[in-house]
Amino acid sequence: MLDPLPHHVYVLRCSDDTLYTGYTTDVDRRVREHDEGVAAKYTRGRTPVELVHEETFETRSAAMSREAEIKAMTRDEKLGLIQRG
């Protein structure tokens, strides 16, 4: 069964050039929350952030699995993913 909302995995480039990967149903809202310092503890103090990659999935399960895959990647692998779009 498909969920009513699309699910997104996203990668942010933080102001210190580190990469952060997350999951959401509303990318614009989530990026704004990161910039406001009310999202993930990791991104607080690393603002502003820039959305550099996004993938959309029909189910939460698929998105969460992909988030785990991306988080397990090396920095170089993540940069390759970003460059490939």
N, C-alpha and C positions, 0 to 999 in steps of 0.2 A: 504494500500500500504506500502511495506517495504521500509525503507530508505536505501540508497546505502552503508552507513557505519554502523558498529555496534556501539551501544551506551553503555557506561559503567558507573556504579556507583562504587565509590571506597571509601575506608576508609583508612586514614593515621594515623599512630601513630607519633606524633610530639616528638621532643627531650625533652619536658617537660612532657611527658607521657599523654598528652591530645589527643583526637581523633578528626579528621576532616573528614567530608563526602563531596564528590563532584561528579560532573558529567563531562564526557568528551567523545570524540570519539577516543582519542589516550592516553591511560593510561601512557605509557612510557614517552611521551612528557610532559604530565601534571605533573607527579611526578618530572621530571627534572625541570620544571618551578617552582614548589613549592620549591625545593632545592635551586634554583637560586634566590629566593625571588621575582620573577616576576609574581607569580600567586595570590592566595587569600591573602588579607591583614592579615587574621588570622594566616596564617602559617609563615609569615615573622617574623624572630626573634625566630622561633621555629624549626629551621632546625638543623640537617638533619631530614627528614621525612622518614618513612618506610611504604611501601604499605603493609597493613595487611589483606585487604579484597577487592574483586572485583566481580561484577556481570555484565553480559552482556545481552543486550536487543536488539530486532530487531527494535524498534521504539524509537524515542526521548521521546515521551509522556510516554511510559512505564518506561523508565529510570528515567525521572524526577519525576514520581509518586513514584517510589521506593526510590529515593533520599529523598523525603519529608518524607516518612515512617521512614527511618533510622534516619534522623535528629530529628524526634520526639521521638525516643527511649531514654531510660535512658542510662547512661554509662554502667551499668551492663548488660542491654539488648544488647548493642552494643558489649560488650566483649563476651557475649554468642554467638552472630552471628559470630564473628571472630573465636572463638574456634570451632564452628560447620563447619566452612569453607563455 
